[in-house]
């Protein structure tokens, strides 16, 4: 086994030509002979480099519109031939070894992401020869170096120059090549199964699912210091998500920061008006909409100032200086999230260098249309992302009293917030802001009592407020508890065996009640 193999011949065939010419020039300067195909060969010649076509090596022309060009023994034998084992066979068949392979694959992901792409175009962008060469070179990494990522070109060239392209390096690059082909094959399989990563709600779940993720960062630790953790990114990333957001300032994000930030962002996306969401331990503790971000923040904060300490704050508009100055002067905040920031807002936030500042880019749509994945021991649970799909005409009045226009607006607002609160979820709201939130309780009536307790702690008057529940009330006690503190209207899915009992309770208390027919459990 040779620890360091200076390459004598390299085959380069890439769709993404980033860094290609610089790498090829470096190799040529070291006396490495270059072999290439199609557009890659043209790019190298245009840069003044000498390159041999694959067809001159194989003695066979590219055929079928380029579908067949590298699938030949003089290519695969050149990559797979083993030192000390296959030299005589290679000599017998006039196969000269290839020691370096540079390949990235047809742009299948970019192709299927194009609006209106035809199935024929997608199929034509399934690479065959590329993955075959990558797998051959990676298998024979004892001798062959394989490059799939332009970010590795400079370090690989330097290693060749200095004699550091050792077995450990070649093995790491081989593992990267197999990961590259695995991700590619998984994307093709998903496409052919009709389950692409695009937000297609009616697509079937494939019989075999391969998760395609790239490690972005090793985190300091997980939920607790004794747990190791890392952030992995899916491909393609959905728009305006925490995983793909831009980091503007502050310490690196922790596991819990990322989880809470995701909860805050997905909640604030639900509102069209200027909105603020404050999250603590994955639950909203204050939400408000208003005509300005500053007023939305003020009103969200007032819901639960105690829980807001050390929270995650998300906005759905570019953050202005006044709001930024107010929040950092008032409270300790872990993370601030907004689509963008004014220069003065960034300057204000910079006075607190430990505050993490995240820019998501323009928010698109409301709710999540992507697939959710939950790990259980021995498997994964996959589901469509939860979305707010209700329209005004979908709400069903079941009480004798109808909600006023103001109550109806607050019911819709509270319903959206309840979607993002862990079950059992109860949200009290009034004047487009949360009044009290009860989250994650085993009993729905206890969640209702906690929401009232939160309001009392914050010295917010409940009478005249509305209540949203993420699931039906199994008994009338939740309605009785709400009436006792002055709730005037309720929105809930309905569907309990005791719906009549619950509706009767609402009528006894003069409470307006709407059924949605949609449940929003969040575990």
PyMOL commands that set and color helices and strands:
alter all, ss='L'
color gray80, all
select helices_A, chain A and resi 20-29+38-46+54-58+64-66+73-80+87-92+108-113+119-124+129-139+150-162+167-192+255-268+293-303+305-308+321-330+343-349+392-394+405-419+444-457+477-484+499-508
alter helices_A, ss='H'
color red, helices_A
select strands_A, chain A and resi 9-14+33-36+52-53+100-104+145-147+213-218+230-234+246-249+274-280+283-290+311-315+333-338+356-359+371-376+379-384+396-397+426-429+434-438+466-469+489-492+512-515
alter strands_A, ss='S'
color yellow, strands_A
deselect
rebuild
show_as cartoon
